[in-house]
Amino acid sequence: MSQHPDPLRDELLRNEEYRRLHDQHHEFEARLDSLASKVVLSDDEQLEETTLKKKKLQAKDRMEAIARSLREATAHP
């Protein structure tokens, strides 16, 4: 597998909002993994899990919107 630079990825990582969302997404994923490793979740942990899943999805949706905007901007200069 060749390692070709991806200009879109490079541009996205220069975008402050995208980088922040990317970092948050990974933090949410790490906490969800931690919760998933438990046999039983408390009521508070169940609520946290639901909230984290929603926040993770919102972050991913916004990241996709930023990527889509960037693709459209580079396709139609």
N, C-alpha and C positions, 0 to 999 in steps of 0.2 A: 504494500500500500504506500503510495507516494505522499509526501508531505508538502502539499502546495498551499501557499498562503491564501487565506480566505479574506478578501477585502471587506466583505460585508461584516464578518465577525470582528475584524479589526476595528471597523468603524463603530460597531455596536459597543465594543469595550471602551471606546473613547467617550461614549455618551454617559454622562454622570448618572442620569436617572436609570438607564439600563443596568449599569454596573451595580448601583444600589439595590435595585430589584433582584438582580442575579444573586447578590450576596444574601439578601433576605430569603430568597427562595431556598438556598442551600441551608441556611440556619433553620428554616421551618422543617425542611426534610430531615435534618439531623435530629431535631427534637421529636418529630414523628417517629423516626426509627427507634429512638430511646423509649418512647411510649409503647411502641409495638412489641418491644422486647419484654414487657411486663405481662405476667399471666393474667392479672386482674387490675383494672383501672378504677380508681376512686371516682366519685361523681365529678369532682373538680377536674380530674385528669381526662375524663370523657368529654367534658365541656371544652377543655383546652385542645384536645385532639380535633374536635369538630371545628373549632375556631381556627386552628392552624391549617387545617385542610382548606378552608375557605380562603384564608389569607394567601396560602401558597398558590391556589388557583387564580386568585386575583392578580398576584404578582406575575404569574406565567402569562395570563391574558394580556396584561399591560406590556410585558416584554415582547410578545408576539405583535402587538399593535405598533410598537416602536420599530421592530424589524420590518414589518409590512410597509410602514411609512418610508423608511429608508430605502427599501427595495424599489418602491414606486418613484421616489425622488431620483434615484440613480438610473432608473429605466427611462424616465422622461425628464431629462435635464432642461 
